[in-house]
Amino acid sequence: GTPAAEFPTAKAVPDKPGFVLSPYDGAYVDVTGFKSGDKARDPKTRQIFIVP
């Protein structure tokens, strides 16, 4: 596997549970069902990030 350090970590959105801010374009991404440390994909840029 690829070490997680190769991917940036998204930022949690305080007032929107289940959403994070993409580290690539700053857009909201729905990560409902993901756990902290999981990899998720930005739907617009198609790049991988880590769920905070």
Gaussian input, Z-matrix of N, CA and C with variables (Angstrom, degrees):
# hf/3-21g

backbone

0 1
 N
 C     1     B1
 C     2     B2     1     A1
 N     3     B3     2     A2     1     D1
 C     4     B4     3     A3     2     D2
 C     5     B5     4     A4     3     D3
 N     6     B6     5     A5     4     D4
 C     7     B7     6     A6     5     D5
 C     8     B8     7     A7     6     D6
 N     9     B9     8     A8     7     D7
 C    10    B10     9     A9     8     D8
 C    11    B11    10    A10     9     D9
 N    12    B12    11    A11    10    D10
 C    13    B13    12    A12    11    D11
 C    14    B14    13    A13    12    D12
 N    15    B15    14    A14    13    D13
 C    16    B16    15    A15    14    D14
 C    17    B17    16    A16    15    D15
 N    18    B18    17    A17    16    D16
 C    19    B19    18    A18    17    D17
 C    20    B20    19    A19    18    D18
 N    21    B21    20    A20    19    D19
 C    22    B22    21    A21    20    D20
 C    23    B23    22    A22    21    D21
 N    24    B24    23    A23    22    D22
 C    25    B25    24    A24    23    D23
 C    26    B26    25    A25    24    D24
 N    27    B27    26    A26    25    D25
 C    28    B28    27    A27    26    D26
 C    29    B29    28    A28    27    D27
 N    30    B30    29    A29    28    D28
 C    31    B31    30    A30    29    D29
 C    32    B32    31    A31    30    D30
 N    33    B33    32    A32    31    D31
 C    34    B34    33    A33    32    D32
 C    35    B35    34    A34    33    D33
 N    36    B36    35    A35    34    D34
 C    37    B37    36    A36    35    D35
 C    38    B38    37    A37    36    D36
 N    39    B39    38    A38    37    D37
 C    40    B40    39    A39    38    D38
 C    41    B41    40    A40    39    D39
 N    42    B42    41    A41    40    D40
 C    43    B43    42    A42    41    D41
 C    44    B44    43    A43    42    D42
 N    45    B45    44    A44    43    D43
 C    46    B46    45    A45    44    D44
 C    47    B47    46    A46    45    D45
 N    48    B48    47    A47    46    D46
 C    49    B49    48    A48    47    D47
 C    50    B50    49    A49    48    D48
 N    51    B51    50    A50    49    D49
 C    52    B52    51    A51    50    D50
 C    53    B53    52    A52    51    D51
 N    54    B54    53    A53    52    D52
 C    55    B55    54    A54    53    D53
 C    56    B56    55    A55    54    D54
 N    57    B57    56    A56    55    D55
 C    58    B58    57    A57    56    D56
 C    59    B59    58    A58    57    D57
 N    60    B60    59    A59    58    D58
 C    61    B61    60    A60    59    D59
 C    62    B62    61    A61    60    D60
 N    63    B63    62    A62    61    D61
 C    64    B64    63    A63    62    D62
 C    65    B65    64    A64    63    D63
 N    66    B66    65    A65    64    D64
 C    67    B67    66    A66    65    D65
 C    68    B68    67    A67    66    D66
 N    69    B69    68    A68    67    D67
 C    70    B70    69    A69    68    D68
 C    71    B71    70    A70    69    D69
 N    72    B72    71    A71    70    D70
 C    73    B73    72    A72    71    D71
 C    74    B74    73    A73    72    D72
 N    75    B75    74    A74    73    D73
 C    76    B76    75    A75    74    D74
 C    77    B77    76    A76    75    D75
 N    78    B78    77    A77    76    D76
 C    79    B79    78    A78    77    D77
 C    80    B80    79    A79    78    D78
 N    81    B81    80    A80    79    D79
 C    82    B82    81    A81    80    D80
 C    83    B83    82    A82    81    D81
 N    84    B84    83    A83    82    D82
 C    85    B85    84    A84    83    D83
 C    86    B86    85    A85    84    D84
 N    87    B87    86    A86    85    D85
 C    88    B88    87    A87    86    D86
 C    89    B89    88    A88    87    D87
 N    90    B90    89    A89    88    D88
 C    91    B91    90    A90    89    D89
 C    92    B92    91    A91    90    D90
 N    93    B93    92    A92    91    D91
 C    94    B94    93    A93    92    D92
 C    95    B95    94    A94    93    D93
 N    96    B96    95    A95    94    D94
 C    97    B97    96    A96    95    D95
 C    98    B98    97    A97    96    D96
 N    99    B99    98    A98    97    D97
 C   100   B100    99    A99    98    D98
 C   101   B101   100   A100    99    D99
 N   102   B102   101   A101   100   D100
 C   103   B103   102   A102   101   D101
 C   104   B104   103   A103   102   D102
 N   105   B105   104   A104   103   D103
 C   106   B106   105   A105   104   D104
 C   107   B107   106   A106   105   D105
 N   108   B108   107   A107   106   D106
 C   109   B109   108   A108   107   D107
 C   110   B110   109   A109   108   D108
 N   111   B111   110   A110   109   D109
 C   112   B112   111   A111   110   D110
 C   113   B113   112   A112   111   D111
 N   114   B114   113   A113   112   D112
 C   115   B115   114   A114   113   D113
 C   116   B116   115   A115   114   D114
 N   117   B117   116   A116   115   D115
 C   118   B118   117   A117   116   D116
 C   119   B119   118   A118   117   D117
 N   120   B120   119   A119   118   D118
 C   121   B121   120   A120   119   D119
 C   122   B122   121   A121   120   D120
 N   123   B123   122   A122   121   D121
 C   124   B124   123   A123   122   D122
 C   125   B125   124   A124   123   D123
 N   126   B126   125   A125   124   D124
 C   127   B127   126   A126   125   D125
 C   128   B128   127   A127   126   D126
 N   129   B129   128   A128   127   D127
 C   130   B130   129   A129   128   D128
 C   131   B131   130   A130   129   D129
 N   132   B132   131   A131   130   D130
 C   133   B133   132   A132   131   D131
 C   134   B134   133   A133   132   D132
 N   135   B135   134   A134   133   D133
 C   136   B136   135   A135   134   D134
 C   137   B137   136   A136   135   D135
 N   138   B138   137   A137   136   D136
 C   139   B139   138   A138   137   D137
 C   140   B140   139   A139   138   D138
 N   141   B141   140   A140   139   D139
 C   142   B142   141   A141   140   D140
 C   143   B143   142   A142   141   D141
 N   144   B144   143   A143   142   D142
 C   145   B145   144   A144   143   D143
 C   146   B146   145   A145   144   D144
 N   147   B147   146   A146   145   D145
 C   148   B148   147   A147   146   D146
 C   149   B149   148   A148   147   D147
 N   150   B150   149   A149   148   D148
 C   151   B151   150   A150   149   D149
 C   152   B152   151   A151   150   D150
 N   153   B153   152   A152   151   D151
 C   154   B154   153   A153   152   D152
 C   155   B155   154   A154   153   D153

   B1=1.4663
   B2=1.5163
   B3=1.3146
   B4=1.4582
   B5=1.5218
   B6=1.3208
   B7=1.4717
   B8=1.5229
   B9=1.3171
   B10=1.4602
   B11=1.5189
   B12=1.3334
   B13=1.4594
   B14=1.5289
   B15=1.3262
   B16=1.4599
   B17=1.5213
   B18=1.3285
   B19=1.4598
   B20=1.5201
   B21=1.3344
   B22=1.4666
   B23=1.5259
   B24=1.3120
   B25=1.4613
   B26=1.5216
   B27=1.3338
   B28=1.4629
   B29=1.5267
   B30=1.3358
   B31=1.4604
   B32=1.5243
   B33=1.3314
   B34=1.4597
   B35=1.5270
   B36=1.3359
   B37=1.4656
   B38=1.5266
   B39=1.3513
   B40=1.4704
   B41=1.5254
   B42=1.3341
   B43=1.4676
   B44=1.5211
   B45=1.3427
   B46=1.4653
   B47=1.5268
   B48=1.3470
   B49=1.4686
   B50=1.5289
   B51=1.3246
   B52=1.4601
   B53=1.5126
   B54=1.3451
   B55=1.4626
   B56=1.5210
   B57=1.3321
   B58=1.4595
   B59=1.5236
   B60=1.3281
   B61=1.4591
   B62=1.5228
   B63=1.3174
   B64=1.4579
   B65=1.5253
   B66=1.3421
   B67=1.4677
   B68=1.5268
   B69=1.3257
   B70=1.4651
   B71=1.5195
   B72=1.3385
   B73=1.4645
   B74=1.5262
   B75=1.3459
   B76=1.4572
   B77=1.5169
   B78=1.3375
   B79=1.4623
   B80=1.5268
   B81=1.3402
   B82=1.4559
   B83=1.5215
   B84=1.3342
   B85=1.4613
   B86=1.5230
   B87=1.3293
   B88=1.4627
   B89=1.5250
   B90=1.3254
   B91=1.4671
   B92=1.5251
   B93=1.3338
   B94=1.4616
   B95=1.5290
   B96=1.3187
   B97=1.4546
   B98=1.5191
   B99=1.3328
   B100=1.4619
   B101=1.5223
   B102=1.3329
   B103=1.4598
   B104=1.5249
   B105=1.3246
   B106=1.4615
   B107=1.5219
   B108=1.3166
   B109=1.4578
   B110=1.5148
   B111=1.3402
   B112=1.4634
   B113=1.5289
   B114=1.3260
   B115=1.4598
   B116=1.5239
   B117=1.3229
   B118=1.4604
   B119=1.5267
   B120=1.3382
   B121=1.4618
   B122=1.5230
   B123=1.3239
   B124=1.4611
   B125=1.5296
   B126=1.3380
   B127=1.4730
   B128=1.5232
   B129=1.3312
   B130=1.4620
   B131=1.5235
   B132=1.3418
   B133=1.4668
   B134=1.5249
   B135=1.3446
   B136=1.4717
   B137=1.5229
   B138=1.3300
   B139=1.4596
   B140=1.5287
   B141=1.3159
   B142=1.4636
   B143=1.5256
   B144=1.3323
   B145=1.4618
   B146=1.5221
   B147=1.3267
   B148=1.4606
   B149=1.5244
   B150=1.3345
   B151=1.4654
   B152=1.5343
   B153=1.3474
   B154=1.4708
   B155=1.5279
   A1=111.16
   A2=114.23
   A3=120.80
   A4=109.13
   A5=118.57
   A6=119.35
   A7=111.41
   A8=115.88
   A9=120.44
   A10=111.87
   A11=117.18
   A12=120.83
   A13=111.91
   A14=116.98
   A15=118.88
   A16=112.15
   A17=117.48
   A18=121.18
   A19=109.65
   A20=117.46
   A21=119.28
   A22=110.72
   A23=116.18
   A24=121.67
   A25=109.46
   A26=115.59
   A27=120.43
   A28=109.72
   A29=115.77
   A30=120.74
   A31=109.52
   A32=116.00
   A33=120.43
   A34=109.73
   A35=116.14
   A36=121.82
   A37=107.21
   A38=118.21
   A39=120.22
   A40=114.29
   A41=117.57
   A42=119.58
   A43=113.00
   A44=117.60
   A45=120.51
   A46=109.68
   A47=117.62
   A48=119.54
   A49=110.89
   A50=116.93
   A51=120.71
   A52=113.36
   A53=116.69
   A54=119.91
   A55=110.18
   A56=115.59
   A57=121.76
   A58=108.18
   A59=115.58
   A60=120.98
   A61=108.21
   A62=116.18
   A63=120.48
   A64=110.66
   A65=117.27
   A66=119.26
   A67=112.44
   A68=117.37
   A69=120.40
   A70=112.26
   A71=117.36
   A72=118.67
   A73=113.04
   A74=117.28
   A75=120.15
   A76=114.64
   A77=116.75
   A78=120.03
   A79=110.14
   A80=116.10
   A81=120.31
   A82=109.71
   A83=115.82
   A84=121.35
   A85=107.45
   A86=116.55
   A87=122.01
   A88=108.74
   A89=116.61
   A90=120.74
   A91=110.80
   A92=116.18
   A93=120.44
   A94=109.37
   A95=116.87
   A96=121.05
   A97=113.56
   A98=117.07
   A99=120.26
   A100=109.31
   A101=116.25
   A102=121.08
   A103=109.22
   A104=115.71
   A105=120.43
   A106=109.77
   A107=116.74
   A108=121.21
   A109=113.67
   A110=117.14
   A111=120.07
   A112=110.09
   A113=115.31
   A114=120.32
   A115=108.50
   A116=115.81
   A117=121.70
   A118=107.22
   A119=116.06
   A120=119.74
   A121=109.65
   A122=115.37
   A123=120.29
   A124=107.53
   A125=118.00
   A126=118.87
   A127=113.19
   A128=117.75
   A129=119.73
   A130=112.35
   A131=116.68
   A132=119.21
   A133=112.29
   A134=116.39
   A135=123.17
   A136=111.91
   A137=118.19
   A138=121.47
   A139=109.90
   A140=115.37
   A141=121.84
   A142=110.04
   A143=115.42
   A144=120.33
   A145=108.87
   A146=115.91
   A147=122.06
   A148=108.94
   A149=116.20
   A150=121.45
   A151=108.23
   A152=117.44
   A153=119.54
   A154=112.90
   D1=173.36
   D2=-179.48
   D3=-99.02
   D4=133.38
   D5=178.38
   D6=-61.09
   D7=139.68
   D8=-177.07
   D9=-61.50
   D10=-24.67
   D11=-177.21
   D12=-61.46
   D13=-17.80
   D14=-179.81
   D15=-76.12
   D16=-10.39
   D17=-177.81
   D18=-116.51
   D19=141.46
   D20=177.03
   D21=-74.63
   D22=158.74
   D23=178.60
   D24=-98.14
   D25=134.06
   D26=176.41
   D27=-69.38
   D28=167.17
   D29=177.04
   D30=-105.83
   D31=134.81
   D32=177.14
   D33=-66.80
   D34=149.98
   D35=176.76
   D36=-104.62
   D37=111.29
   D38=-171.72
   D39=-56.63
   D40=-39.33
   D41=-174.57
   D42=-98.26
   D43=7.00
   D44=179.21
   D45=-132.11
   D46=83.11
   D47=178.76
   D48=-57.76
   D49=138.84
   D50=180.00
   D51=88.73
   D52=-3.26
   D53=178.35
   D54=-119.39
   D55=148.80
   D56=173.11
   D57=-130.43
   D58=165.50
   D59=173.84
   D60=-96.65
   D61=125.54
   D62=179.67
   D63=-60.20
   D64=135.27
   D65=175.92
   D66=-72.74
   D67=-8.31
   D68=-176.98
   D69=-94.98
   D70=-48.77
   D71=-176.62
   D72=-125.87
   D73=3.58
   D74=176.50
   D75=72.97
   D76=10.78
   D77=-178.75
   D78=-84.77
   D79=155.56
   D80=174.46
   D81=-68.18
   D82=136.52
   D83=174.07
   D84=-128.14
   D85=130.59
   D86=179.38
   D87=-79.65
   D88=115.06
   D89=178.76
   D90=-116.22
   D91=27.46
   D92=176.82
   D93=-54.60
   D94=130.50
   D95=179.15
   D96=92.91
   D97=-12.00
   D98=175.60
   D99=-86.17
   D100=150.12
   D101=175.55
   D102=-101.96
   D103=160.00
   D104=176.29
   D105=-57.16
   D106=131.20
   D107=-179.25
   D108=95.72
   D109=-13.12
   D110=176.87
   D111=-68.08
   D112=155.59
   D113=172.08
   D114=-91.22
   D115=137.55
   D116=175.52
   D117=-132.12
   D118=164.29
   D119=-177.45
   D120=-116.81
   D121=132.61
   D122=173.92
   D123=-66.82
   D124=121.51
   D125=-175.04
   D126=-66.96
   D127=-22.95
   D128=-179.37
   D129=-88.73
   D130=-47.32
   D131=-175.52
   D132=-90.22
   D133=-14.02
   D134=-178.91
   D135=65.22
   D136=19.14
   D137=179.78
   D138=-98.59
   D139=150.86
   D140=-177.00
   D141=-85.38
   D142=141.39
   D143=170.68
   D144=-138.31
   D145=169.87
   D146=-179.78
   D147=-100.51
   D148=135.59
   D149=176.93
   D150=-75.22
   D151=128.85
   D152=-177.48
   D153=-70.77

